[in-house]
């Protein structure tokens, strides 16, 4: 694929993520206003190409450009001081410098680099670049799996940018927003403002570590919830001290649903922030009610597929202009 990033111009868009033995599909129609959700589906990969293509045909998405979102753990995201080279030489300049930071040989890596625009030169992170690296054979495997289902990905994305795409459409583009995506075994925290990703952190606790409802109350199991609150607090403190941006004003937690009510309450109490469940209906304007009622947009893989589909769409400020 060469590079991880890309942009689409209007029309149709399809986001895809492999979730174990399932594939999450989220298809949009992108016009001058809010995008319309045309399809959301979790399909067993073993059902093959016909099952996937049938879903796309029924939604008119067979020709939609495809963005494939990697899963957490399938890539490395690191930051480092920017080498003093021109923009066109940046990727090659960091390739060998990043080698010591990767858990596998850099010769096996597909690498992309991005910078954080608009940072004050006095901010600690002003001279950093962020490097995304994935093993070439993993990228090739994911592309082959997609092609076996009749999909032809144009872009490869990562969850941090998928969440950024969602957050940019949900709030004030001048406001710093944190987003905590809670998966079964782990969680991902991102901090964004508008369409800029500033910071992310992996948290080694997930939904399986949290308690189940007991007598109508959702409490936190053992120390996992407290550990998540502590990691989020440390991350927000780090963001405040390194990026020179407005403090985070609110924290989104996904997926929505009662299962994470106890965690959201603990975060609100521990952080003193406005903590909200991700509003999947706000992201799915004009969607078929059956898609929302099925609860598909409450699946972490589907949330990331939807965010990947929104790659290149205008953010709230652009729509309002």
KAURRA-V426255 format. One line per field, one symbol per residue. phi: phi as a letter, one per 40 degrees, with the letter a starting at -180 (. if undefined). psi: psi as a letter, one per 40 degrees, with the letter a starting at -180 (. if undefined). burial: + if it has 16 or more other ideal C-beta (glycine too) atoms within 10 Angstrom, else -. Layout:
BEGIN
phi = ???
psi = ???
burial = ???
END
This chain:
BEGIN
phi = .gbccabbbfgcabbbacbgcbbcbbbbbbbcbccbccaaabbcdccgccccccccccbgbcbccbbccccdgcabbbbaccccbcdcbcccccdcccdccccaccccccbbbbbccgcccccdccbcbbbbbbcdccdccccccccccgbbccbbbbddcccdcccccbacccbcbbbbcbccbabbbbbbagbbcbaaacbcbbccccccdbfgbbcccfbcccccdcccccccccdccbbgbddccabcbbcchcdbdcccccccccbgbcbbcdcccccbdgcddcccccgccccdccdcccccccdgcccdccccc
psi = ecidiiiigaaiihihhhgbeihhhhhihhadaiihhdihihhhdedaddddddddddefedehhhhhhiiheeihhiiihhigiideeddddedddedeeieihddeihiihiihiehieeidedeiihhhhihdddddddddddddeeighdihiidddddddddeeeaheehhhihhhhadeiihhihihbfhhdiihhhfiadeeiiihhfeihihibedddddddddddddddddeeefiiihdihhhiiiiddedddddddddddfihhiihgdddefheihdddddeedeehddddddddddeheiiiddddd.
burial = +--+-+-+---++++++++--+++++++++---++-+++++++-+-----++--++--+-+--+++++++++-++++----+-------++-+++--+---+---+--++++++-+--+---+-++-++++++++---+--++--+--+-+-+-+++++++++++++++++-+-+++++++++--++++++++++++++++-+-+++-+++------+-+---++--++-++--++--+--++++--+-+++++++--++++++++++-++-+-++++-+--++--+---++---+++++++++++++++++++++-----
END
